[in-house]
Amino acid sequence: MKANFFNISFGKLFLERLHLWSNQKPRMNKVVNELGTEKISKLLIKQAVPASIGILVMSLNMIVDTIFVGQWIGIMAIAAITVVLPIAFFISSVGMGIGIGGGSIISRALGAKNFDKAFKTFGNQITLTVGLSLLFVLLGTYFCFPILQLFGANGDIVAPATEYFHVVIYGVPFFAFAMMGNPIIRAVGQPKFAMYTMIIPAIANILLDILFIKIFDWGMYGAGLATTISYATSGLFVLGFFLSSKSSLSIQVKNFVLDFKIVKEIISLGGVTIVRQGTISLLIVILNYTLFKYGGEVSIAIYGIINRVMMFALFPVLGVTQGFLPIAGFNYGANDAKRVKETIKTSILYGTGVALLIFMGIVLFPGDIVRIFTENCELLAKTPNALLIAFLATPFITAQLIGSAYFQAAGKAGPALFLTLLKQGVFLIPLVYILPQFYGITGVWMSFPIADILATSITVLYLRRELNKTTV
């Protein structure tokens, strides 16, 4: 009788809450409106600093993860993670793409005071993210071995990569949901909470790595379990934010029903991110095969270290780009051409200054940076020079990042897609395939700065033409 009463009461409470979510009115706060009124330089700092900190912590997490598995498991563990994580990131990029695409729509809708469209877009994003990420996980689980082989799991890498993949794959839907929610949290003017979505899982992963790998000695299984649990904490935190009073956008069940027009717009803009991540995944496939062909497993481990350094070193530039998006989108929606142009110029100026400092650090301390990851003599001998070559064009990358981000924020899917794919798709993939035929493994590292310079040059031409327009 008591159990029945509890079930009835709990069900009644759930239905009341469901009704509340379905009929809640928009609660736009002054934080959102500041995107259209506050000084651009101050606003960019307010948006970019939390985004940078979040990316920094996530990058540190990736670095620490690599250090832990390299020191406590071995070199093949670094290579295995280098193979598997691009697969997980590709699946989670579905959520990231839906988040960025929908975030662009929401930012412009809020700037235009079209609150109904903002709420409807948000609901459609949740439906798309959950449905598609679960579908990809099922496909990834079923086709595990062909996928791992496609992404470069060869030789001694196969066994640890398989063990790691079988655990990590189940955390990916949580990660996809977190990646979907992150740009939305920034779009509603709450960059600190967006930062928390990256800090909380990073801290969880580091602590669990120590517990599962070092103390319990669970090897690759422990590394994968730590990653999966950290993904879950991130997804649940994002869900909690949108259920709280801190969010100007709440979860409304009625908005889960897909609207074809909104879905089309989300996919056209979010597809830029998804295609970019897909291109990066294709690049990883080609990179891993090329590296294995010209340098074996050790070269894949070298790239694993370079990739982690890129994630870490470029965090302030990526933070400026993330901070730029909601400001540009909101003011574009408000039809304020002057503020849009000022946002572009200020973001490029700040980002380039930071990129110069990063480049100087790489030039001065390449060996010390590599030594953080490993004491292996062969890696210490070969990685510093490769790291220097790969980072040669760092001072020029901000214009390319901001240029492609602007067109996405403005809802211009065509130019955004083209500019986003310039580096990895148009230039880097062919260069990685061609240059090693003449310069061996050094040709792989040379491909990165050449692709950066070519992509930035074309992006600057597009952006200059856009800035010459008198109205948005």
C-alpha positions in Angstrom: 0.0 0.0 0.0 2.8 2.4 1.0 4.8 1.5 -2.1 1.7 2.1 -4.3 1.2 5.4 -2.6 4.8 6.3 -3.2 4.6 5.4 -6.9 1.4 7.4 -7.4 2.9 10.4 -5.6 6.2 10.2 -7.5 4.3 9.8 -10.8 2.2 12.8 -10.0 5.3 14.9 -9.1 7.0 13.8 -12.4 3.9 14.8 -14.4 3.7 18.1 -12.7 7.3 18.8 -13.4 6.9 17.6 -17.0 4.0 20.1 -17.4 6.1 22.9 -16.0 8.9 22.2 -18.4 6.4 22.0 -21.3 4.8 25.4 -20.5 7.6 27.4 -19.0 7.9 31.0 -20.3 11.2 32.4 -21.6 13.2 33.9 -18.8 15.8 36.0 -20.6 18.2 37.7 -18.2 20.4 40.8 -18.3 23.5 38.6 -18.8 22.2 37.7 -22.3 21.5 41.3 -23.2 25.0 42.4 -22.3 26.2 40.6 -25.5 24.7 43.6 -27.4 25.7 46.5 -25.1 28.9 45.9 -23.2 32.3 47.0 -24.5 33.6 44.5 -27.0 37.1 44.1 -25.5 35.7 43.6 -22.0 33.0 41.3 -23.3 35.5 39.2 -25.2 37.7 38.8 -22.1 34.6 37.8 -20.1 33.7 35.2 -22.7 37.2 34.0 -23.7 38.9 33.6 -20.3 36.4 31.0 -19.0 36.5 29.2 -22.4 40.3 29.3 -22.3 40.4 27.9 -18.8 38.0 25.2 -19.7 40.0 24.2 -22.8 43.3 24.4 -20.7 41.9 22.1 -18.1 40.6 19.6 -20.7 44.0 19.8 -22.5 45.8 19.2 -19.3 43.5 16.3 -18.7 44.5 14.9 -22.1 48.2 15.5 -21.4 48.0 14.0 -17.9 46.1 11.0 -19.3 48.9 10.5 -21.9 51.6 10.9 -19.2 49.9 8.4 -17.0 49.4 5.7 -19.6 52.9 6.3 -21.0 54.6 6.1 -17.6 52.4 3.4 -16.0 51.4 1.2 -19.0 53.8 1.9 -21.9 54.5 3.4 -25.3 51.9 1.3 -27.0 49.3 2.7 -24.6 50.0 6.2 -26.0 49.7 4.9 -29.5 46.4 3.1 -28.6 44.8 6.2 -27.2 46.1 8.2 -30.3 44.1 5.7 -32.4 40.9 5.4 -30.3 40.2 9.0 -29.2 39.7 10.4 -32.7 36.9 7.8 -33.1 35.2 8.9 -29.8 35.7 12.5 -30.8 34.1 11.9 -34.2 31.0 10.4 -32.6 30.8 13.1 -30.0 31.3 15.7 -32.8 27.7 15.0 -33.7 26.7 16.7 -30.4 29.4 19.4 -30.9 28.1 20.2 -34.4 24.5 20.3 -33.3 25.5 22.5 -30.4 27.5 25.0 -32.5 24.9 25.0 -35.3 22.0 25.4 -32.9 24.1 27.9 -30.8 24.4 30.1 -33.9 20.7 30.0 -34.4 20.0 30.7 -30.7 22.5 33.6 -30.5 20.9 35.3 -33.5 17.4 34.5 -32.3 18.2 36.1 -28.9 19.7 39.1 -30.6 16.5 39.5 -32.7 14.3 38.9 -29.5 12.8 35.8 -31.2 12.6 33.7 -28.0 10.2 31.1 -29.3 12.7 30.1 -32.0 15.5 29.9 -29.4 13.5 27.5 -27.2 12.3 25.4 -30.2 15.9 25.1 -31.5 17.2 24.0 -28.1 14.6 21.2 -27.8 15.3 20.0 -31.3 19.1 19.9 -30.5 18.4 17.6 -27.6 16.4 15.2 -29.7 19.0 15.1 -32.5 22.0 14.7 -30.2 20.6 11.9 -28.1 19.2 9.9 -31.1 22.2 10.2 -33.4 24.9 9.7 -30.7 23.2 6.4 -29.6 22.9 5.3 -33.2 26.7 5.9 -33.8 27.6 4.1 -30.6 25.6 1.0 -31.7 27.3 1.1 -35.1 30.7 1.6 -33.5 30.3 -1.3 -31.1 29.1 -3.6 -33.9 31.9 -2.7 -36.3 34.6 -2.3 -33.6 37.5 -4.2 -35.3 37.1 -2.7 -38.8 36.9 0.8 -37.4 40.0 0.4 -35.3 41.9 -1.0 -38.3 40.7 1.9 -40.4 42.0 4.4 -37.9 45.4 2.8 -37.8 45.4 0.0 -35.2 48.2 -2.1 -36.5 50.8 -4.4 -35.0 51.2 -4.2 -31.3 48.6 -1.3 -31.1 45.6 -3.6 -31.8 45.3 -5.3 -28.4 45.4 -2.2 -26.1 43.3 -0.1 -28.6 40.6 -2.7 -28.6 40.5 -2.9 -24.8 40.3 0.9 -24.5 37.7 1.3 -27.2 35.3 -1.3 -25.6 35.1 0.8 -22.5 35.2 4.4 -23.8 32.5 3.9 -26.4 29.7 3.8 -23.7 30.6 7.2 -22.4 30.4 8.9 -25.7 26.7 9.7 -25.6 27.2 11.6 -22.4 30.2 13.5 -24.0 28.1 14.3 -27.1 25.4 15.8 -24.9 27.9 17.8 -23.0 29.5 19.1 -26.3 26.0 20.0 -27.5 25.2 21.9 -24.3 28.5 23.8 -24.0 28.1 26.4 -26.8 24.4 26.9 -25.7 25.5 27.7 -22.2 27.9 30.3 -23.7 25.1 31.6 -26.0 22.9 32.4 -23.1 25.7 34.4 -21.5 27.0 32.0 -18.9 30.6 31.3 -19.9 31.6 30.3 -16.4 29.2 27.4 -16.4 30.4 26.4 -19.9 33.9 26.3 -18.3 32.7 24.0 -15.5 31.4 21.5 -18.0 35.1 21.0 -19.1 36.8 21.3 -15.7 34.6 18.9 -13.7 35.2 15.8 -16.0 38.9 16.7 -16.4 39.4 16.6 -12.7 37.4 13.4 -12.4 39.4 11.7 -15.1 42.8 12.6 -13.5 41.7 11.3 -10.1 40.2 8.2 -11.5 43.3 7.5 -13.7 45.4 7.5 -10.5 42.9 5.2 -8.8 42.3 2.8 -11.7 45.7 2.7 -13.4 48.2 3.3 -10.6 46.5 1.9 -7.5 44.2 -0.9 -8.9 46.6 -1.6 -11.8 43.7 -2.1 -14.3 45.8 -1.0 -17.3 44.0 0.1 -20.5 40.7 -1.0 -19.0 41.2 1.4 -16.1 42.2 4.3 -18.4 39.0 3.7 -20.5 36.8 3.4 -17.4 38.2 6.7 -16.0 37.5 8.4 -19.4 33.9 7.0 -19.6 33.0 8.1 -16.0 34.4 11.6 -16.7 32.3 11.9 -19.8 29.2 10.9 -17.7 30.0 13.6 -15.1 30.2 16.2 -17.9 26.9 15.2 -19.5 25.0 15.1 -16.2 26.4 18.5 -15.2 25.1 20.0 -18.4 21.7 18.4 -17.9 21.6 19.8 -14.4 22.4 23.3 -15.6 19.5 23.4 -18.0 17.2 22.1 -15.3 18.3 24.9 -13.0 17.3 28.5 -12.7 20.7 29.6 -14.0 19.7 28.8 -17.6 17.7 31.3 -19.7 16.8 28.3 -21.8 15.0 25.5 -20.1 14.1 21.9 -21.2 10.6 21.9 -22.6 9.2 18.6 -23.7 7.0 20.1 -26.4 10.1 21.3 -28.2 11.5 17.8 -28.5 9.3 17.3 -31.6 11.5 18.0 -34.6 10.8 21.0 -36.8 12.0 20.4 -40.3 13.0 24.0 -41.0 15.0 24.3 -37.7 16.6 20.9 -38.2 17.7 21.8 -41.7 19.3 25.0 -40.4 21.0 23.2 -37.5 22.4 20.6 -39.8 23.5 23.1 -42.4 25.5 25.0 -39.8 26.3 22.2 -37.4 27.3 20.1 -40.4 30.3 22.4 -40.8 31.6 21.1 -37.4 30.7 17.5 -38.1 32.3 17.5 -41.5 35.4 19.2 -40.1 35.6 16.5 -37.4 35.0 13.8 -40.0 37.8 15.4 -42.1 40.1 15.3 -39.0 39.2 11.7 -38.5 40.1 11.0 -42.1 43.3 12.9 -41.6 44.1 10.7 -38.5 43.6 7.6 -40.7 46.0 8.9 -43.3 48.4 10.2 -40.7 48.5 6.9 -38.8 49.0 4.9 -41.9 51.7 7.3 -43.2 53.5 7.5 -39.8 53.4 3.7 -39.5 54.8 3.3 -43.0 57.7 5.7 -42.6 58.5 5.3 -38.9 56.5 2.5 -37.3 54.8 2.6 -33.9 57.3 5.1 -32.5 56.2 7.8 -35.0 52.6 7.4 -34.0 53.7 7.9 -30.4 55.6 11.0 -31.4 52.5 12.4 -33.1 50.5 11.5 -30.0 52.8 13.8 -28.0 52.7 16.6 -30.6 48.9 16.4 -30.7 48.6 16.7 -27.0 51.0 19.7 -27.0 48.8 21.3 -29.7 45.7 20.8 -27.6 47.4 22.4 -24.6 49.5 25.2 -26.1 46.7 26.6 -28.3 44.1 26.8 -25.5 44.1 30.6 -25.3 43.6 31.0 -29.1 40.8 28.5 -29.1 39.3 30.2 -26.1 39.3 33.5 -28.0 37.5 31.8 -30.8 34.9 30.2 -28.5 34.4 33.6 -26.8 34.0 35.3 -30.2 31.1 33.1 -31.4 28.2 34.2 -29.1 29.2 37.8 -29.3 29.3 37.8 -33.1 26.2 35.8 -33.4 24.1 37.9 -31.0 25.1 41.2 -32.7 24.6 39.8 -36.1 21.1 38.8 -35.1 20.6 42.4 -33.7 21.8 43.8 -37.1 24.7 45.7 -35.5 27.3 45.8 -38.2 29.7 48.0 -36.2 29.9 45.7 -33.2 30.3 42.6 -35.4 33.3 44.2 -37.2 34.8 45.3 -33.9 34.4 41.8 -32.5 36.2 40.3 -35.5 39.2 42.8 -35.3 39.5 42.6 -31.5 39.4 38.8 -31.5 42.1 38.5 -34.2 44.3 41.0 -32.4 44.1 39.3 -29.0 44.4 35.8 -30.5 47.5 36.7 -32.6 49.3 38.2 -29.6 48.7 35.1 -27.5 49.8 32.9 -30.5 53.1 34.7 -30.7 53.8 34.0 -27.0 53.0 30.3 -27.5 55.3 30.1 -30.5 58.2 31.6 -28.4 57.6 29.0 -25.7 57.8 26.1 -28.2 61.0 27.5 -29.8 62.7 28.0 -26.4 61.8 24.8 -24.7 61.0 21.9 -27.1 63.1 19.3 -25.3 61.8 20.2 -21.9 58.2 19.9 -23.2 58.7 16.5 -24.6 60.4 15.3 -21.4 57.2 15.9 -19.6 55.6 13.0 -21.4 58.3 10.4 -21.6 61.9 9.4 -20.6 62.2 7.1 -23.6 65.5 7.9 -25.3 64.2 7.4 -28.9 61.2 9.7 -28.3 63.4 12.3 -26.6 65.8 12.3 -29.6 63.1 12.5 -32.4 60.2 14.5 -31.0 61.6 18.0 -30.2 62.5 18.7 -33.8 59.2 17.3 -35.1 57.4 19.5 -32.5 59.2 22.7 -33.7 58.4 22.0 -37.4 54.7 21.4 -36.7 54.4 24.7 -34.8 56.2 27.0 -37.3 53.0 28.7 -38.5 51.4 29.2 -35.0 51.6 33.0 -35.1 49.3 33.1 -38.2 46.5 30.8 -37.2 44.1 33.1 -35.4 42.8 34.8 -38.5 41.9 31.4 -40.0 40.1 30.4 -36.8 38.2 33.6 -36.4 37.4 33.9 -40.1 35.7 30.5 -40.4 34.0 31.0 -37.0 32.5 34.3 -38.1 30.7 32.8 -41.1 29.3 30.0 -38.9 28.2 32.6 -36.3 26.5 34.6 -39.0 24.6 31.5 -40.3 26.5 31.4 -43.6 27.0 27.7 -44.0 28.7 27.7 -47.4 31.7 29.9 -46.7 32.0 28.5 -43.1 32.2 25.0 -44.5 34.8 25.9 -47.1 37.0 27.9 -44.7 36.8 25.3 -42.0 37.9 22.5 -44.3 40.8 24.5 -45.8 43.5 23.4 -43.5 42.7 19.7 -42.8 40.8 18.8 -46.0 42.0 20.9 -48.8 45.7 21.2 -47.9 46.9 19.0 -45.0 45.6 15.6 -46.2 47.2 15.9 -49.7 50.4 17.3 -48.1 50.6 14.4 -45.6 50.2 12.0 -48.5 52.7 13.7 -50.9 55.5 15.2 -48.9 56.7 12.0 -47.1 57.4 10.5 -50.5 60.2 13.1 -50.9 61.2 14.0 -47.3 60.3 10.8 -45.4 58.8 11.3 -41.9 60.0 14.9 -41.8 57.5 15.6 -44.7 54.7 14.8 -42.3 55.7 17.4 -39.8 56.3 20.0 -42.6 52.7 19.5 -43.8 51.3 21.2 -40.7 52.8 24.7 -41.1 52.4 24.7 -44.9 48.7 23.9 -44.6 48.3 26.6 -41.9 49.9 29.3 -44.0 47.9 28.5 -47.2 44.6 28.2 -45.3 45.2 31.5 -43.4 46.0 33.4 -46.6 42.7 32.4 -48.3 40.7 33.0 -45.1 42.1 36.6 -44.8 40.9 37.3 -48.3 37.4 36.1 -47.5 37.3 38.0 -44.2 38.7 41.3 -45.8 35.9 41.2 -48.3 33.3 40.7 -45.5 34.8 43.6 -43.5 34.5 45.9 -46.5 30.7 45.5 -46.4 28.9 48.4 -44.8 26.1 46.2 -43.3 25.6 42.7 -42.1 
